[in-house]
Amino acid sequence: MDLAHRFLFTALVIFAAAIDGTQAAAMVSGAVFCDQCKDGERSLFDYPLSESHTVIDFRLAGMKVTITCTDGNGQVTMSREESTNVFGTYVMRFDGTPDLSNCNAQVSGSGEGSNDCGATAGPAQKLRLMFRMFGMEIFGVDSLLSQPAQPMSFCPRSSNPVPAPVVTPTRPSGPAPPTGSPPTFRLPPLPPLPPLPPMPPLPFSEASACSHQYWTMPEYKCYWRVLNPESKVSVIFGPLAARRYGTDITLQESLEGRGDPYKTLLREATTALLNSYNSLQFPYNSVGVVTHTNWALMGSTRGVLITALRFIRANSGSGGVTCKLSPCK
């Protein structure tokens, strides 16, 4: 970390310490997958169910998820619904300190623009407490499944085929049967596997972390492999970001943000998202960047600063990691 980043990091720590504490709240996050083979579990063929990509409108909802809480008699005491974002994940916030120990999450429907994988909802999953501190509780949910009406044609017919019974032939009395070649049996061909996306070239497999200044330089534009500089922040980070930053700001413009904690958070979140797509060993993956950003946007200014500081540390190469980008040819 160079001198400028050390100074910025120290200043933000002092500023964060001077802000009032966060209010009590509980947050729940998880993801919804399409169970294409209808086998009731995550597999190679499954993919996240996100909001529609056919129309660029942050209001288009993905799969709907409902969290339901019951009392000891099985009576519903609280219910909340949310939709998945562009990455197939969802985040719900509950103000105060509600009792979520007897709550479950389940797919409850498909929103406008969703695909055909919403015919049947998979089993409900219980909320799991993952973190509790200073009145803040974070719950996780195992992956929720939504299934099509029929399994896809490329799915295996049976993962545990029943072996054919073994019959020992008996030789009948009388003259020996004519000799000849035994009948041959051919097994049906295996179904073709879906094509895998091409792996990006090095330095994807190397540890790399680049600050936001790198991603604004024209000579590194070729490393925007997955994200488009003109993509809208509201589409990539979801409705919470749209309410905070508006629907017109682009990822390229977000890298110029400075002057307040929320602009700093967006700048470093975009930088971390780019780093996650260009280095397998970056501390955050793409879904983690979006999830942590949404958690921060639902909390206080102090939480925004803390999340921004963590992104700054990762983007600055904490632990001696350097930026492995080479100028584009």
Secondary structure, 3 states (H helix, E strand, C coil): CCHHHHHHHHHHHHHHHCCCCCCCEEEEEEEEEECCCCCCCCCCCCEECCCCCCCCCCCCCCEEEEEEEECCCCCEEEEEEEECCCCCEEEEEEECCCCCCCEEEEEEEECCCCCCCCCEECCCEECEEEEEECCEEEEECCCEEEECCCCCCCCCCCCCCCCCCCCCCCCCCCCCCCCCCCCCCCCCCCCCCCCCCCCCCCCCCCCCCCCHHHHCCHHHHHHCCCCCCCCEHHHHHCHHHHHHHCCCCEHHHHCCCCCCHHHHHHHHHHHHHHHHHHCCCCCCCHHHHHHHHHHHHCCCHHHHHHHHHHHHHHHCCCCCCCCCCCCCC
